[in-house]
Amino acid sequence: QVQLVQSGAEVKKPGASVKISCKASGYTFSNFPIQWVRQAPGQRLEWMGWINGGNDNTKSSERFQGRVTITKDTSASTVYMELSSLGVEDTAIYYCARQSDLVFDSWGQGTLVTVSS
Amino acid sequence: EIVLTQSPGTLSLSPGERATLSCRASQSVRSTDLAWYQQKPGQAPRLLIYRASSRATGIPDRFSGSGSGTDFTLTISRLEPEDFALYYCQQYGGSPPWTFGQGTKVEIK
């Protein structure tokens, strides 16, 4: 079955960067894009960006003003999302999700990122 | 950016009752581009409905979706204990950003 397994929780100081991994299994990795979505405490889900599983096409939300970098290692079926210049407002649970027929049909378990001085 | 507004914020119902959740878009959304997700505490969202009315794999038929244009509805015909959760709508049409509603919490009355 489709599984997305994310790396563990992180605690970072303001101004630092965080890099989260998302390892996919149970399907052909190159056939599906991977999306990143975050959920800050008490806030709605927020789309961050995506990467195409079959090529290097990627796009991130303008809301993050270039702070988001999404990459992948196809040989390891793993996608990475790096968020730089962290602020306390970036404290959130970060999810990766597989996109199939445009919908996000399978999700990782989430990675809690806490930004605190 | 399309803004999705869900109502009500909280729905207090008893098991066996019918739940009707609303999602209104700030501009027209193609019916093929609207999804609903369920989220329980400490868990990731789970896809329930896509293309406004198609149930995802394994989703019971007590869940149904409808709507078009700017107004969409998720209906749970008879609430089971496991259905008490948060529900989000999402639009995924055209170019990103793809957006989510703020959520409706279905709680036990």
Boltz contact constraints between the chains, C-beta under 6 A:
constraints:
  - contact:
      token1: [A, 44]
      token2: [B, 100]
      max_distance: 6.0
  - contact:
      token1: [A, 44]
      token2: [B, 102]
      max_distance: 6.0
  - contact:
      token1: [A, 45]
      token2: [B, 88]
      max_distance: 6.0
  - contact:
      token1: [A, 45]
      token2: [B, 100]
      max_distance: 6.0
  - contact:
      token1: [A, 47]
      token2: [B, 97]
      max_distance: 6.0
  - contact:
      token1: [A, 47]
      token2: [B, 98]
      max_distance: 6.0
  - contact:
      token1: [A, 61]
      token2: [B, 97]
      max_distance: 6.0
  - contact:
      token1: [A, 95]
      token2: [B, 44]
      max_distance: 6.0
  - contact:
      token1: [A, 102]
      token2: [B, 92]
      max_distance: 6.0
  - contact:
      token1: [A, 103]
      token2: [B, 35]
      max_distance: 6.0
  - contact:
      token1: [A, 103]
      token2: [B, 47]
      max_distance: 6.0
  - contact:
      token1: [A, 103]
      token2: [B, 50]
      max_distance: 6.0
  - contact:
      token1: [A, 105]
      token2: [B, 47]
      max_distance: 6.0
  - contact:
      token1: [A, 107]
      token2: [B, 44]
      max_distance: 6.0
  - contact:
      token1: [A, 107]
      token2: [B, 45]
      max_distance: 6.0
  - contact:
      token1: [A, 109]
      token2: [B, 44]
      max_distance: 6.0
  - contact:
      token1: [A, 110]
      token2: [B, 44]
      max_distance: 6.0
